[in-house]
């Protein structure tokens, strides 16, 4: 039998293993379906990072500023956030599979439109719709897992998605750099269009419907709004969702500011920065792999609290280091520990949040992902406020996000019997 936190009682409709570990690590998913879910999870980091090496070339071709090119990233992130809010609730009414097919096909079309865009304005618009359509894969991939798995099995699958999201940003700029150098930046979007077509075919052939008709929302927009209101009234869901989103905020503060902090502040070369970025991503992978064994022993809830405590502590130490005149090796160690702790957070926060929204997993997944990407879009410009020669803005953003994430666990604390 699983071991329980002594102060934990379960909500009546939430499986016991959602909060604590159980002894079964198997999942109801075939290897082929897991591969499809991994591909769906990889689209966002690939679409974000593959074209980064092309920024100078794009600015020259469009005869525009770097900030205008950066806007194409912002519109993509906004599209991802809004798309999740649309596809998630709709899937609670119409099912996961048809909306996955629509989303992946539209993502392919607007990836091609991005490749053909004659102006920066049209490119930004196409990127918004590309992100909106691509959101279906992310939000509905999570919902499919929540439909069929719970407890340790769900945490194991979400950990796999975390690994994919850690590895993809490492591979994407390298692959994108090769494509841009040899073929040009527009070819990046043709590759993304091809991957989207592959996703469409994979969903068509391998993904069965996981949300049965008898569990679907009835009553149109009013019922979907009712579901959203019901999910947001669940204090524990809100707590886990805030912990997830603000922990991701720490990660995005690092992603947005680390090129300037490590290269401008600490004087690293581009090559050594790539090594450091890769090492931190490997730390996230190691944390995600370790998460499976830790959850089996002490449960998702305790593991999440440990991860959030480490995250907030490392962020505070990062701020102290930055204010004291940052030492490079201290910065590197703290960043590695911070990224590694996210391996104990992201999968468990997702598992526990969606465990609180099982009757409307699409809506729960949508709200979780939308907040994640809205925070990412907000944090990206904030970490550059102090200029390119200071680590303080990054550290401040990490501390604020980390402390809020840890504090959100107070909302997730179950009621005493």
C-alpha positions in Angstrom: 0.0 0.0 0.0 1.2 3.5 -0.6 2.5 5.6 2.2 0.6 8.8 3.0 1.6 12.2 4.4 0.3 12.2 7.9 -1.6 15.5 7.4 -3.0 14.6 4.0 -6.5 13.8 3.2 -7.8 13.3 -0.3 -10.5 15.1 -2.1 -13.4 12.6 -2.6 -13.0 12.5 -6.4 -9.2 12.4 -6.6 -7.5 9.0 -6.7 -5.4 8.3 -3.7 -2.2 7.9 -5.7 -2.4 11.4 -7.1 -1.0 12.9 -3.9 1.2 10.0 -2.8 3.3 7.3 -4.4 2.0 3.9 -5.4 3.9 0.7 -6.2 3.0 0.5 -9.8 5.1 2.3 -12.4 3.4 0.9 -15.5 1.3 3.1 -17.8 -1.8 2.3 -19.9 0.1 3.7 -23.0 1.8 1.9 -25.8 5.4 2.8 -26.8 4.0 4.2 -30.1 1.5 6.5 -28.3 4.2 7.7 -25.9 6.3 8.5 -28.9 3.5 10.6 -30.3 3.0 12.4 -27.0 6.7 13.2 -27.0 6.6 14.6 -30.5 3.6 16.8 -29.5 5.6 18.1 -26.5 8.6 18.9 -28.7 6.9 21.3 -31.1 6.9 24.3 -28.8 10.7 24.3 -27.9 11.6 23.5 -31.5 9.5 26.3 -32.9 10.9 28.7 -30.3 14.6 27.8 -30.6 15.2 26.5 -34.1 15.2 29.9 -35.7 17.2 31.8 -33.1 20.4 31.6 -35.1 18.6 33.2 -38.0 17.8 36.5 -36.2 20.6 38.6 -37.8 19.9 37.2 -41.3 16.1 37.9 -40.9 16.7 41.4 -39.7 18.9 42.1 -42.7 16.4 40.6 -45.2 13.4 42.4 -43.8 15.5 45.6 -43.2 14.2 45.9 -39.7 15.3 46.0 -36.1 16.3 43.2 -33.7 13.3 44.1 -31.5 10.9 43.6 -34.5 12.4 40.2 -35.1 12.0 39.4 -31.4 8.3 40.3 -31.8 7.9 37.1 -33.8 8.8 35.1 -30.7 6.5 37.1 -28.5 3.5 36.6 -30.9 4.2 32.9 -31.0 4.2 32.7 -27.1 0.9 34.7 -27.0 -0.6 32.4 -29.6 0.5 29.4 -27.5 -1.2 30.8 -24.4 -4.5 31.8 -26.0 -4.6 28.6 -28.1 -4.5 26.5 -24.9 -7.4 28.4 -23.5 -9.4 27.6 -26.6 -8.4 24.0 -27.4 -8.5 22.7 -23.8 -12.1 23.6 -22.9 -13.3 22.6 -26.5 -11.8 19.2 -26.1 -13.8 18.6 -22.9 -16.9 19.0 -25.1 -15.8 17.5 -28.5 -13.0 15.1 -27.4 -9.3 15.2 -27.7 -8.6 13.5 -31.1 -10.6 15.7 -33.5 -9.0 18.9 -32.0 -5.6 17.3 -32.1 -6.1 16.7 -35.8 -7.4 20.2 -36.5 -4.5 21.8 -34.5 -1.7 19.8 -36.0 -3.0 20.4 -39.5 -3.4 24.1 -39.0 0.1 24.3 -37.4 1.5 22.7 -40.6 -0.3 25.3 -42.8 0.8 28.3 -40.9 4.4 27.0 -40.5 4.4 27.0 -44.3 2.9 30.5 -44.3 5.7 31.6 -42.0 8.2 30.2 -44.6 6.6 32.2 -47.3 5.9 35.5 -45.4 7.1 38.5 -47.5 7.1 41.0 -44.7 7.9 41.0 -41.0 4.3 41.9 -40.1 2.9 38.9 -42.0 5.6 36.7 -40.4 4.5 37.9 -36.9 0.9 37.2 -37.7 1.7 33.7 -39.1 3.7 33.0 -36.0 0.8 33.9 -33.8 -1.5 31.4 -35.6 1.3 28.8 -35.7 1.6 29.1 -31.9 -2.2 29.1 -31.5 -2.6 25.9 -33.5 0.5 24.3 -32.0 -1.0 24.8 -28.6 -3.4 21.9 -29.3 -0.5 19.4 -29.2 0.7 20.6 -25.8 -2.6 21.1 -24.0 -4.3 18.0 -25.4 -1.2 15.8 -24.9 -1.4 16.6 -21.2 -5.1 16.0 -21.2 -4.7 12.6 -22.8 -2.3 11.6 -20.1 -4.7 12.8 -17.4 -7.5 10.9 -19.0 -5.7 7.6 -18.8 -3.1 7.8 -16.0 -2.8 9.0 -12.4 -0.3 8.9 -9.5 3.1 7.5 -10.2 2.2 6.5 -13.8 1.1 10.0 -14.7 4.2 11.5 -13.0 6.4 9.1 -15.0 4.8 10.2 -18.3 5.0 13.9 -17.4 8.7 13.5 -16.4 9.3 12.1 -19.9 7.7 15.3 -21.4 10.0 17.4 -19.1 13.0 15.5 -20.5 11.8 16.2 -24.1 11.4 19.9 -23.2 14.9 20.0 -21.8 16.6 18.2 -24.7 14.7 19.9 -27.5 16.1 23.5 -26.7 19.7 22.0 -26.9 19.2 20.3 -30.2 17.0 23.0 -31.8 19.5 25.9 -32.1 22.2 23.4 -33.4 19.9 22.0 -36.0 18.6 25.4 -36.8 22.1 26.8 -37.2 23.0 24.1 -39.7 19.8 24.7 -41.7 20.2 28.5 -41.7 23.8 28.3 -42.7 23.2 25.9 -45.6 19.7 26.6 -46.8 18.5 29.8 -45.2 16.1 30.8 -42.4 12.9 30.0 -44.4 13.9 26.4 -44.5 13.5 26.2 -40.7 9.8 26.8 -41.1 9.5 24.2 -43.9 11.1 21.7 -41.4 8.5 22.7 -38.8 5.7 22.3 -41.4 7.0 18.8 -42.1 7.1 17.9 -38.4 3.5 19.2 -38.0 2.4 17.0 -41.0 4.1 14.1 -39.3 2.2 14.9 -36.0 -1.1 15.0 -37.9 -0.4 11.6 -39.5 0.7 10.1 -36.1 -2.5 11.4 -34.4 -4.6 10.1 -37.3 -3.1 6.6 -37.2 -2.1 6.1 -33.5 -4.2 8.2 -31.1 -7.6 6.9 -30.1 -10.1 9.1 -28.3 -9.4 9.1 -24.6 -12.3 11.3 -23.4 -15.5 9.2 -23.6 -18.8 10.8 -24.7 -20.4 10.2 -21.3 -17.8 12.4 -19.6 -17.9 15.3 -22.1 -19.2 18.8 -21.3 -22.7 19.5 -22.6 -24.3 22.9 -23.1 -22.0 25.0 -25.2 -20.0 28.0 -24.1 -22.0 28.4 -20.9 -21.0 24.9 -19.8 -17.4 25.4 -20.7 -17.3 28.6 -18.7 -18.9 26.7 -15.8 -16.2 24.1 -16.0 -13.5 26.8 -16.0 -15.1 28.5 -13.0 -15.4 25.1 -11.2 -11.7 24.4 -11.8 -10.6 27.8 -10.6 -12.7 27.5 -7.5 -10.6 24.4 -6.5 -8.1 25.8 -4.1 -5.7 22.9 -4.5 -5.8 23.1 -8.3 -4.9 26.8 -8.2 -2.1 26.2 -5.7 -0.5 23.5 -7.9 -1.0 25.5 -11.0 0.6 28.6 -9.5 3.5 26.5 -8.3 4.0 25.0 -11.8 3.7 28.3 -13.7 6.0 30.4 -11.4 8.6 27.5 -11.3 8.5 27.7 -15.1 9.0 31.5 -14.7 12.3 30.8 -12.9 13.3 28.7 -15.9 12.3 31.3 -18.5 14.2 34.1 -16.6 17.3 31.9 -16.9 16.7 31.1 -20.6 16.1 34.8 -21.4 18.9 36.3 -19.5 21.7 33.6 -19.3 23.2 34.5 -22.7 23.9 38.0 -21.4 24.8 37.0 -17.8 27.3 34.3 -18.8 28.8 36.0 -21.8 28.7 39.7 -21.0 28.9 39.6 -17.2 31.2 36.6 -16.8 33.0 36.9 -20.1 32.3 33.4 -21.4 32.8 32.6 -25.1 29.8 31.5 -27.2 31.3 27.9 -27.2 31.6 27.8 -23.4 28.1 29.3 -23.0 26.8 26.4 -25.1 28.6 23.9 -22.9 27.1 25.6 -19.7 23.6 25.7 -21.2 23.9 22.0 -22.2 25.1 21.1 -18.7 22.2 22.8 -17.1 19.8 21.0 -19.4 21.4 17.7 -18.5 20.8 18.7 -14.8 17.1 19.1 -15.6 17.1 15.7 -17.3 18.9 14.1 -14.3 16.3 15.6 -11.9 13.5 14.3 -14.1 14.9 10.8 -14.1 15.5 10.9 -10.4 11.9 12.1 -9.8 10.4 8.7 -10.8 12.3 6.9 -8.0 11.7 9.6 -5.4 8.0 9.8 -6.1 7.7 6.0 -5.6 9.2 6.4 -2.1 7.6 9.6 -0.7 4.9 10.6 -3.2 4.3 13.5 -5.6 3.3 16.0 -2.9 6.4 15.7 -0.8 8.7 15.6 -3.8 7.1 18.7 -5.2 7.7 20.6 -1.9 11.3 19.5 -1.7 11.9 20.7 -5.3 10.2 24.0 -4.7 12.3 24.6 -1.5 15.5 23.9 -3.4 14.4 26.2 -6.3 13.5 29.1 -4.0 16.7 28.7 -1.9 19.0 28.6 -5.0 17.3 31.7 -6.4 17.9 33.6 -3.2 21.5 32.6 -3.2 21.7 33.7 -6.9 20.5 37.2 -5.9 23.0 37.4 -3.1 25.8 36.4 -5.5 24.6 38.9 -8.1 24.5 41.8 -5.6 27.9 40.9 -4.2 29.6 41.0 -7.6 28.9 37.6 -9.1 31.5 34.9 -9.1 31.3 32.8 -12.2 31.7 29.4 -10.6 29.1 30.3 -7.9 26.7 31.4 -10.7 27.3 28.1 -12.6 26.7 25.9 -9.6 23.6 27.7 -8.5 22.1 27.7 -12.0 22.8 23.9 -12.3 21.1 23.2 -9.0 18.2 25.5 -9.9 17.6 23.7 -13.2 18.0 20.3 -11.6 15.4 21.1 -9.0 12.8 21.8 -11.8 13.0 18.0 -12.6 11.3 17.5 -9.2 8.7 20.2 -9.8 7.2 20.3 -13.3 6.0 16.7 -13.6 4.6 16.5 -10.1 2.9 19.9 -10.2 1.3 18.9 -13.5 0.2 15.5 -12.1 -1.3 17.0 -8.9 -3.0 20.0 -10.7 -4.7 17.8 -13.3 -5.6 15.3 -10.6 -7.8 18.0 -9.2 -9.5 18.7 -12.5 -10.2 15.2 -13.7 -13.8 15.9 -14.8 -12.5 18.7 -17.1 -8.9 17.8 -17.7 -8.8 19.8 -21.0 -9.8 23.0 -19.2 -7.4 22.3 -16.3 -4.6 21.7 -18.8 -5.5 24.8 -20.7 -5.4 27.1 -17.7 -2.1 25.5 -16.5 -0.4 26.0 -19.9 -1.8 29.5 -20.6 -0.5 30.9 -17.4 2.9 29.3 -18.1 3.3 30.9 -21.5 1.8 34.3 -20.4 4.4 34.5 -17.6 7.1 33.5 -20.1 6.0 36.3 -22.4 6.0 38.8 -19.5 9.3 37.8 -18.0 11.4 37.8 -21.2 11.5 41.7 -21.5 11.7 42.3 -17.7 15.0 40.5 -17.2 16.6 43.0 -19.7 15.6 46.1 -17.8 18.9 46.6 -16.1 20.9 46.3 -19.4 23.2 43.5 -20.6 26.0 43.9 -18.0 24.3 42.8 -14.8 22.9 39.6 -13.4 20.6 41.3 -10.9 17.4 41.5 -13.0 17.6 37.8 -13.8 18.2 37.0 -10.1 15.3 39.2 -8.9 13.0 37.5 -11.4 14.1 34.1 -10.2 13.6 35.0 -6.6 10.1 36.5 -7.1 9.0 33.6 -9.2 10.6 31.0 -6.9 9.1 32.4 -3.7 5.6 32.7 -5.2 5.9 29.1 -6.4 6.8 27.8 -3.0 4.2 30.0 -1.3 1.5 28.6 -3.6 1.8 25.3 -1.9 -0.1 26.8 1.1 -3.1 26.9 -1.2 -2.6 23.3 -2.2 -2.5 22.0 1.4 -5.5 19.7 1.8 -8.2 20.3 4.4 -7.9 18.4 7.7 -10.5 15.8 8.1 
